[in-house]
């Protein structure tokens, strides 16, 4: 091949490459132009509707309110955790992550158009009054919550210390709704509590993940190690923990892990995807562990449980967790508004998606408490709650596995499968209750400010966890 022929061939290749580039650019430009044109048409329609409402609606309306309502409606079509927040709601969110706010202390979501309890925060007025995970709040101070905005429901339940709020509660199995009159308080959430259940065997409860959780956890473990006693086993209780701050969940996991992936999240954009790793530290806790979870364990608590399970660092015991495996970011907007937007899904170290699936424990043990007397009949506290799960929420995201399609699906038992709530259209009311503790006194979750070992040891899940740790300690000491 001559130089001229080679040059001609090279020129053809360059021309062909340039032509392809121009064609692709033209295609993308047409697609972008079409998308922009479609967006412009929709915005024009939106503007037209606002103009008609402003000029013709029976009552005078404010343009700002119309636009705010339209944005809220738009965001609500995405998923249950994305939210357009007015200034007051954004302020409440920032206060709650600091571990202190005024109200009754429950985490809520929407199901079938009603405000539903995901989990009450342990030790708060809502917990002491007997509010349970899965309870449907059909009214707040007599106002129906049907199709009420979540931010509005939160606003109505929060308030100054010393004031009352009345929640009309419908619970599975009830024939009538019950009114719970609850005294609001300053919710100073105790993130971590600890006690010794037996010599060398510790118990740590994390109620939610706030800015101080890692520090509080390390102090709690040091407290259990006082007098020079090393731990032979530790129970980490994440039941009814609704979650909290991601970086604190990662930090807590790192206390028990010395290497490997803790959690990853993947989104549509590269900037929304990230992996978090454990690192060795002299503070790492290395004793055998059992982690307790249930249907009220959500989000950050599921990240910790999933990491410890995948690394075979702990045995998980209890019932399947809530299943919130999505990442939200909060973008501040003008005039004090903010947008909380779901940007990614969480994955455990093995690539399992938590979203709408939850964490299935290694050993399933239903909730229950010892009876006071042999002839006592089963009461409400000795029955398994039907927990609201992520998969029950409207517009919830589907799970997407990051570990391939060869994973085996884990089936739930018939007792764990969820049933739709059948709420009467006109729910009759029983007598009003005060904010005093409801139900049997043996429920340790009703104790505020301290942990009572005698009461904790009546909890079937805690007893089973302690037996596992003691058995492991004995077997490890046998001669081989």
C-alpha positions in Angstrom: 0.0 0.0 0.0 1.4 3.4 -1.1 1.6 6.4 1.1 -1.2 8.1 -0.9 -3.4 5.1 -0.4 -2.7 5.0 3.3 -3.4 8.7 3.6 -6.7 8.3 1.6 -7.7 5.4 3.9 -6.9 7.4 7.0 -8.8 10.4 5.7 -11.9 8.2 5.1 -11.7 6.8 8.7 -11.4 10.3 10.1 -14.3 11.6 7.9 -16.4 8.6 9.0 -15.6 9.2 12.7 -16.5 12.9 12.3 -19.7 12.0 10.5 -20.8 9.6 13.3 -20.0 12.2 15.9 -22.0 14.8 14.1 -25.0 12.4 13.7 -24.9 11.4 17.3 -24.7 15.0 18.4 -27.6 15.8 16.2 -29.7 12.9 17.6 -28.9 13.9 21.2 -29.6 17.5 20.4 -33.0 16.6 18.9 -33.8 14.4 21.9 -32.8 17.2 24.3 -34.8 19.7 22.3 -37.8 17.4 22.4 -37.5 16.9 26.1 -37.2 20.7 26.7 -40.2 21.3 24.4 -42.2 18.7 26.4 -41.2 20.3 29.7 -42.1 23.7 28.4 -45.6 22.5 27.3 -46.2 21.0 30.8 -45.0 24.2 32.5 -47.3 26.2 30.3 -50.2 24.0 31.3 -49.3 24.4 34.9 -49.2 28.2 34.6 -52.5 28.1 32.8 -54.1 26.1 35.6 -52.8 28.5 38.2 -54.1 31.5 36.3 -57.6 30.0 36.0 -57.7 29.2 39.7 -56.5 32.7 40.7 -59.1 34.4 38.5 -62.1 32.1 38.9 -61.9 30.1 42.1 -64.8 30.8 44.5 -62.5 32.2 47.2 -59.4 34.2 46.9 -56.2 32.1 47.0 -52.6 32.9 47.4 -50.3 32.0 44.5 -47.5 30.9 46.9 -49.9 28.4 48.6 -50.9 27.0 45.2 -47.4 26.5 44.1 -46.4 25.0 47.4 -49.3 22.6 47.3 -48.4 21.6 43.7 -44.8 20.9 44.6 -45.9 18.8 47.6 -48.2 16.8 45.4 -45.4 16.3 42.8 -42.9 15.0 45.4 -45.5 12.7 47.1 -45.8 10.8 43.8 -42.2 9.7 44.1 -41.9 7.6 47.2 -42.9 7.7 50.9 -39.7 9.2 52.1 -39.2 12.1 49.6 -40.8 15.3 51.0 -41.1 19.0 50.3 -40.7 20.6 53.7 -42.0 24.1 54.7 -39.7 26.1 56.9 -41.2 24.8 60.2 -41.0 21.2 59.1 -37.3 21.7 58.1 -36.6 23.2 61.5 -38.2 20.3 63.2 -36.1 17.9 61.2 -32.9 19.6 62.2 -33.9 19.6 65.9 -34.9 15.9 65.9 -31.4 14.8 64.7 -29.8 16.6 67.6 -31.7 14.3 70.0 -34.1 16.9 71.5 -37.5 18.2 70.4 -40.9 18.9 71.8 -43.6 16.3 71.3 -44.6 12.7 72.2 -41.8 10.8 70.5 -43.1 8.6 67.7 -42.0 8.0 64.1 -44.8 7.9 61.6 -45.5 7.2 57.9 -48.5 6.9 55.6 -50.5 3.7 54.8 -53.8 3.5 53.0 -54.2 7.2 53.4 -53.8 7.1 57.2 -51.0 8.2 59.5 -49.4 5.0 60.8 -46.8 4.4 63.5 -43.5 2.9 62.4 -42.0 2.9 65.9 -42.3 4.9 69.1 -39.1 6.1 70.6 -38.4 4.1 73.8 -38.9 6.0 77.0 -40.9 8.9 75.5 -44.5 9.9 76.4 -45.9 8.1 73.4 -44.2 4.9 74.5 -45.3 5.3 78.1 -48.9 5.8 77.0 -48.9 2.5 75.2 -48.6 3.6 71.5 -47.3 0.6 69.5 -45.6 0.0 66.1 -48.3 -0.6 63.5 -50.9 1.6 65.3 -53.1 3.6 62.9 -53.7 7.2 64.0 -57.2 7.8 62.7 -57.4 11.3 64.2 -55.4 13.9 66.0 -57.3 16.1 68.5 -60.5 15.0 66.8 -59.4 15.8 63.2 -59.3 12.9 60.8 -55.8 12.0 59.4 -57.3 10.5 56.2 -55.2 11.9 53.4 -53.6 14.4 55.8 -50.1 15.5 54.8 -47.4 13.9 56.9 -45.8 17.2 57.7 -49.2 18.5 59.0 -49.6 15.4 61.2 -46.2 15.9 62.7 -46.9 19.6 63.3 -50.2 18.7 65.1 -48.5 16.1 67.4 -45.5 18.3 68.3 -45.9 21.1 70.8 -44.7 22.7 74.0 -44.0 20.7 77.1 -47.0 20.4 79.4 -49.6 20.5 76.7 -51.8 17.6 75.7 -52.5 15.9 72.4 -55.2 13.3 71.8 -54.5 10.5 69.3 -57.4 8.3 68.2 -55.7 4.9 67.7 -57.0 1.9 65.7 -55.1 -1.4 66.3 -55.4 -4.7 64.6 -58.0 -6.8 66.4 -59.8 -3.7 67.9 -63.5 -3.3 67.5 -63.3 0.3 68.6 -60.7 3.0 68.4 -59.2 4.3 71.6 -58.4 7.9 72.4 -55.0 8.3 74.0 -54.6 11.7 75.7 -50.8 12.2 75.9 -48.9 14.8 77.8 -46.2 16.4 75.6 -42.7 16.7 76.9 -39.3 17.8 75.8 -38.1 14.6 74.0 -34.5 14.3 75.2 -33.8 11.0 73.5 -31.5 8.7 75.4 -29.7 7.1 72.4 -27.8 4.4 74.3 -28.5 2.6 77.5 -26.5 -0.3 79.0 -26.6 -2.8 81.9 -25.1 -6.1 82.9 -27.5 -9.1 82.7 -25.0 -11.5 84.3 -21.3 -11.4 85.2 -19.3 -10.8 81.9 -22.5 -10.5 79.8 -23.6 -7.0 78.8 -26.7 -5.6 77.3 -26.8 -2.4 75.2 -29.9 -0.8 73.8 -29.7 1.8 71.0 -33.0 3.6 70.7 -32.1 5.7 67.6 -29.0 7.2 65.9 -28.3 10.8 66.8 -25.1 12.9 66.7 -23.8 11.4 69.9 -24.6 7.7 69.4 -21.1 6.4 68.7 -19.7 8.3 71.7 -22.5 7.1 74.0 -21.9 3.5 72.8 -18.2 3.6 73.5 -18.9 5.0 77.0 -21.5 2.4 77.6 -19.1 -0.4 76.7 -16.4 1.1 78.9 -19.0 1.1 81.7 -19.7 -2.6 81.2 -15.9 -3.3 81.4 -15.4 -1.5 84.7 -13.6 -3.3 87.5 -11.4 -4.9 84.9 -14.0 -7.4 83.7 -13.8 -8.3 80.0 -17.0 -9.1 78.3 -17.7 -12.8 77.4 -20.8 -11.7 75.3 -22.9 -8.7 74.4 -26.5 -8.3 73.4 -27.1 -5.3 71.1 -30.8 -4.4 71.1 -32.0 -2.5 68.0 -35.7 -3.4 68.3 -38.1 -0.5 67.6 -35.1 1.6 66.6 -36.5 3.8 63.7 -33.1 4.8 62.4 -31.4 8.2 62.3 -28.1 9.5 60.9 -26.3 7.4 58.3 -22.8 8.3 59.5 -23.6 7.2 63.0 -24.8 3.8 61.8 -21.5 3.4 60.0 -19.6 4.5 63.1 -21.5 2.1 65.3 -20.8 -0.8 62.9 -17.1 0.2 62.8 -17.0 -0.3 66.6 -17.7 -4.1 66.0 -15.9 -4.6 62.7 -12.2 -4.1 61.9 -12.3 -4.5 58.1 -14.5 -4.9 55.1 -17.5 -3.0 53.6 -20.1 -1.8 56.1 -22.7 -0.5 53.6 -22.9 0.8 50.1 -25.5 2.9 48.4 -26.0 3.2 44.7 -28.1 5.8 42.8 -28.7 7.0 39.3 -25.8 9.5 39.5 -22.3 8.5 40.2 -22.1 11.1 43.0 -25.0 9.3 44.7 -23.0 6.0 44.9 -20.5 5.3 47.6 -19.0 2.5 49.7 -18.2 2.7 53.4 -15.5 0.6 55.0 -14.6 -0.5 58.5 -11.1 0.2 59.9 -9.2 -1.4 62.8 -9.0 0.5 66.1 -8.0 -0.3 69.6 -11.5 0.5 70.7 -13.0 -2.3 68.6 -15.3 -4.7 70.5 -14.4 -8.3 69.7 -16.6 -10.4 72.1 -19.4 -12.7 70.7 -22.6 -10.8 70.0 -26.3 -11.3 69.5 -28.3 -8.5 67.8 -32.0 -8.2 68.4 -34.3 -6.8 65.7 -38.0 -6.6 64.9 -40.5 -5.0 62.6 -39.8 -1.6 64.2 -36.1 -1.7 63.4 -35.6 0.5 60.3 -33.1 2.3 58.2 -29.9 3.0 60.2 -30.5 0.1 62.6 -31.0 -2.2 59.5 -27.6 -1.1 58.2 -25.9 -2.1 61.4 -27.7 -5.4 61.6 -27.0 -6.2 58.0 -23.3 -5.4 58.3 -22.8 -7.6 61.4 -24.8 -10.4 59.9 -23.0 -10.4 56.5 -19.6 -10.4 58.2 -20.8 -13.2 60.5 -19.8 -10.9 63.4 -23.1 -11.5 65.3 -26.1 -13.7 65.4 -29.3 -11.9 64.6 -32.4 -12.9 66.6 -36.0 -11.7 66.6 -38.3 -11.0 63.6 -37.8 -9.5 60.2 -37.0 -5.8 60.2 -38.9 -2.9 58.6 -37.2 -2.8 55.2 -36.3 0.9 54.6 -33.2 0.7 52.4 -33.2 4.0 50.7 -30.9 7.1 51.0 -32.4 10.6 51.4 -30.5 13.8 51.1 -31.9 17.2 52.3 -31.4 20.2 50.0 -32.0 23.6 51.6 -34.1 25.9 49.3 -35.0 29.6 49.4 -37.0 31.2 52.1 -36.3 28.3 54.6 -37.9 25.5 52.5 -36.1 22.2 51.9 -36.4 19.2 49.7 -35.8 15.7 51.2 -35.2 13.5 48.2 -34.5 9.8 47.8 -31.3 9.5 45.8 -30.0 5.9 46.2 -30.6 2.4 47.7 -28.6 0.8 50.5 -26.9 -2.5 50.0 -25.4 -4.8 52.7 -21.8 -5.9 52.4 -22.9 -9.0 50.4 -24.9 -6.9 48.0 -28.4 -7.6 49.5 -30.9 -4.8 49.1 -32.7 -3.9 52.3 -35.4 -1.9 50.5 -38.9 -3.4 51.0 -37.2 -6.7 52.0 -35.8 -6.0 55.5 -33.2 -8.0 57.4 -34.3 -11.6 58.2 -32.8 -12.7 61.5 -30.7 -15.9 61.8 -33.0 -17.2 64.5 -36.7 -16.2 64.5 -38.1 -15.7 68.0 -41.4 -13.9 68.4 -41.9 -11.2 71.1 -43.2 -12.3 74.4 -42.9 -11.8 78.2 -43.1 -14.1 81.1 -46.5 -14.2 82.8 -46.8 -13.1 86.5 -48.6 -16.2 87.5 -49.0 -19.7 86.0 -52.7 -19.2 85.5 -52.5 -15.8 83.8 -54.0 -15.8 80.4 -52.2 -14.4 77.4 -52.5 -10.6 77.2 -51.9 -8.0 74.5 -48.2 -7.7 75.3 -47.7 -11.5 74.8 -49.0 -11.4 71.3 -46.8 -10.6 68.2 -47.6 -7.1 66.8 -48.4 -6.8 63.1 -45.7 -4.3 62.2 -46.1 -1.8 59.4 -43.4 -2.5 56.8 -41.7 -0.5 54.1 -43.4 -2.7 51.5 -46.8 -1.6 52.8 -46.2 2.1 52.1 -47.7 3.7 49.0 -45.2 4.3 46.1 -42.4 2.4 48.0 -39.3 1.7 46.0 -38.7 -1.9 44.9 -35.6 -3.8 45.9 -32.7 -4.1 43.5 -30.1 -6.8 44.3 -26.5 -5.9 43.9 -25.3 -9.5 44.3 -26.7 -11.1 41.1 -29.7 -13.2 40.5 -28.5 -16.4 42.1 -29.6 -15.4 45.6 -32.3 -17.5 47.1 -35.4 -15.7 48.3 -36.0 -16.0 52.0 -39.7 -16.8 52.6 -41.6 -15.4 55.6 -43.6 -17.6 57.8 -47.4 -17.3 57.6 -47.4 -15.5 60.9 -45.0 -12.8 59.6 -46.9 -12.0 56.4 -48.6 -8.7 56.4 -52.4 -8.2 56.1 -54.1 -5.0 55.0 -55.7 -3.0 57.8 -59.5 -2.9 57.6 -60.5 0.4 59.3 -64.2 1.0 59.7 -65.3 4.2 58.0 -66.9 5.4 61.2 -64.8 4.1 64.1 -66.5 4.2 67.5 -64.4 5.4 70.4 -63.7 4.0 73.8 -63.0 6.0 76.9 -60.2 8.6 76.9 -56.9 7.4 78.4 -54.3 9.6 80.0 -50.6 9.7 79.3 -50.0 7.1 82.1 -48.4 3.7 81.2 -50.8 1.3 79.6 -50.8 -2.5 79.7 -48.8 -4.9 81.9 -46.0 -3.5 83.9 -43.6 -6.2 82.9 -42.9 -4.7 79.4 -39.3 -3.4 79.8 -39.8 -1.0 76.8 -42.1 1.1 79.0 -39.3 1.8 81.5 -38.0 5.4 81.2 -34.5 6.5 82.1 -33.1 3.2 83.4 -32.9 -0.5 82.6 -34.4 -3.0 85.1 -32.5 -6.3 84.8 -35.3 -8.3 86.4 -37.8 -6.9 83.9 -35.4 -7.4 80.9 -34.9 -11.1 81.8 -38.7 -11.6 81.4 -38.3 -10.7 77.7 -38.3 -14.0 75.8 -36.0 -12.6 73.0 -33.4 -11.3 75.5 -33.5 -14.5 77.5 -32.9 -16.6 74.3 -30.0 -14.3 73.3 -28.4 -14.6 76.7 -28.7 -18.4 76.7 -27.0 -18.4 73.2 -24.1 -16.3 74.5 -23.7 -18.4 77.7 -23.8 -21.6 75.7 -21.2 -20.4 73.2 -18.9 -19.3 76.1 -19.2 -22.8 77.7 -18.6 -24.6 74.5 -15.6 -22.5 73.6 -14.0 -23.5 77.0 -14.3 -27.2 76.4 -11.3 -29.2 75.6 -11.0 -30.3 72.0 
